[in-house]
Amino acid sequence: MANTILSVREITKDYPGVRAIDHLSFDVEEGEIHALIGENGAGKSTLIKTLSGAITPTSGTIIVNGKEFSEMTPKLAKEQGIGVIYQEFTLVPGISAAENVFLGEKTSKGIFVNIKERERRAKELFDGMHVEIDVSKPVRDLSPACQQIVEIAKAVSKDVKILIMDEPTAPLTVSEVDTLFRVVRDLKKKGVTIIYISHRLEELFEIADRVTVMRDGAYVGTEKIEDIDRKKLIAMMAGRELKESYPSRKAQIGEEVLRVEDLCGNGDRDISFALHRGEILGFAGLVGAGRTELMRVIYGADPMESGKIYIHGKEVHIKCCGDAIHAGIGYIPEDRKAHGVFLPMTIKWNTVINNLKAFSNGLFVDTKKENKAAEEYQEKFRIKTPSLEQRVRNLSGGNQQKVVLAKTLAANSEIVIFDEPTRGIDVGAKQEIYKLMNELAESGKSILMVSSDMPELLGMSDRVIVIYEGEKIGEVAKEEFDQNYILDLASGGKENGTNEKNMD
Amino acid sequence: MEQTKKTWIDYYKKFGIYIFLAVVFVFFAIFAPNFLSSNNVINILRQVSMFGIVVVGVSAVMIGGGMDLSVGGQMAVVGMILGYLMVNLNLGIVPAILIGILTGCIFGSLNGILAIKLHMAPIIVTLSMMLVLQGVAYLITGGYPITGMPEGFTRIGQGYIGIIPVPVIIFLLFVVFGWIVMNKTYLGRHIYALGGNKEAARLAGINVDKLTIFIYAFTGFAASIAAVIMVGRTNASQPGAGSSYPFDCMTAACLGGISISGGEGKISGVVVGVIILGILDNGLVLMGVNSNFQSVVKGLILLIAVAIDCYQGGKKKRIK
């Protein structure tokens, strides 16, 4: 058994209303490639941030090289040789690879930068990794894989002992992944310990030595990669009891309301599905699989390249959000504060903004109609506020979401798209939102729901469509709902959940 | 229910500008000779009327999240066109005015179209437009002013109805018009939505491109009306007219509570901002303060107004 280089002991991180990490402990051995996996929102990113010093854990300790820390700071992490490569690159696009590698470092005496010297040293680094990169080229002209390698070189040049990589392969093509893996294995040979986070389970079998699974912020288990297969991993990731209860509904599922045929655009390809009256159709998938993108195309927020959309059997041409609203589609966006509501404006103002012409006589806004609508929806959705003149900024998350809902329905939507309907909303308000969704379905509205919360998806949907890398990979009816199966599909497993490689 | 605590900033937002107006007024009433004479008060109103019309237009653009530095250039060119049509081509007053206003609207729309189609920052589009139009104004006659407007036309700038100068009446009508557009019509609400959060506005089904062009056209409309008054009042088309407008307008708008980042501000506040600047200009002249010092005062006022706006913006972000 090798030395333990890093151990996390009982780390907990609380955010208001949620526990992102719950008494998590695990060990990383020196010189291994240790994979860290878990569903969307399992707490992986939060964990990395505690290790890099970006955030302070609520309790627990981190032991690096035998030294115990109750919290990390970016400076401490650097001193201890911890380097992180985030999903979003931190390179400066306009300057050369060599300049990026040594960014912020003093490589020569005096106030002048010796570019030749930097380029020579950068070239040495890349040669050591056995990769060819033109060190004098601006990094924006390099491929994503090369940029990734520049990021690695930047970390290595600072003498990292532990390199944390967050979804390093997400932007890469298959052949680029091979190059990256070669570099990673090389680093391992040189004694660097790697913590590797990925959604692509197949990769782990190629690169990782051990894998730790997280679920809902807690530690599930650590296994040697040769002792485990894809199926077991999925079971570990998903295996939670569905203990939360979801309100039941008595909606009659009726005729087809919306049909999408071979939709392409915004990164999605050939997606077809139908939605019925009174139905809640869930969309499962990993973050970045293209679900939100799909919804935005249907809502006209992003352009559709090809495909057809039918509403009540009639083809509609949606070129902008106004067209979608006109066709009876409403959209409750993922980022409520940035896209859903106008925070400085009042509840009343927000309620009518999506369909203001309907609340106007000619050019003039009819304040009577406006008041009536605002009161109606306040009552219907139980928006808690002393007055309809209250600014939305001053409402709680749950009540803000209700305002978004009011705003969408005041525009006469028949089809409501919910993108992560309960993100950032506390438990009590969640139940309220679920009840409202049920009431909508019961009153004959139809709902498309994107959710990364698996219990919510299974608890609320009548049917679930699984999207993987921009394609519809499966469709599951309520009777066949199974966490393992859906998660397997969402992480790239073929129809019946095998662990065959699915990289191309 | 969370209630945000009222701070002095909230009170400043609500009443600050009126207090400021009162302070300035009282100050000059005491220290500037003849400041309170009825002649002088009407004089102030007449001085600000043309300027105020443009500020209302600029405020609409700023509420919509944009900026327009080209208003001065637009006024100069429209002024030259008016003179050229009426004096050189002997065109009637009404058609000349209509063509002038149409030209202003076209210049404004052009700003909007360029900003949208080329994804350019409004400040650059309108800065370029300002330079182009200032040049064009000189090119029309080779730099000479056009004088000798028809008699009826000069009344627009110089005439009175009762004791009230015509420009003041046009100003008041325009303020009412602007207030109705911004507060009573759905267009106005859409403009606030656009300036407050462009993406949310788009998702709310607002055609943000069309709306942006409309707002800039509205500003061009305001600038051209001001040009009509300007030419009528001085009985001359001056190619160099309006050159101080872009920044004076922003000063008045910011002073009146228009947020530089858009989505906030009221037409009523803007009018007060305009009057404060008018009083400052007038009062400082009456006190015999030299014009360079006046510029220093205006600059400081703009700085303070924007600083308070930004201070509040920063605070909101921190709360979030």
Interface residues (C-beta under 8 A of the other chain):
Chain A: Y299 A301 C320 C321 G322 A324 I325 H326 Y331 P333 K337 A338 H339 G340 V341 F342 L343 P344 M345 W349 I353 N354 N355 L356 K357 F359 S360 L363 F364 V365 K384 T385 P386 Q390 R393 N394 L395 S396 K407 A411
Chain B: M1 E2 Q3 T4 K184 T185 Y186 L187 R189 H190 Y192 A193 G196 N197 E199 A200 R202 L203 A204 G205 I206 N207 G263 E264 K316 K320
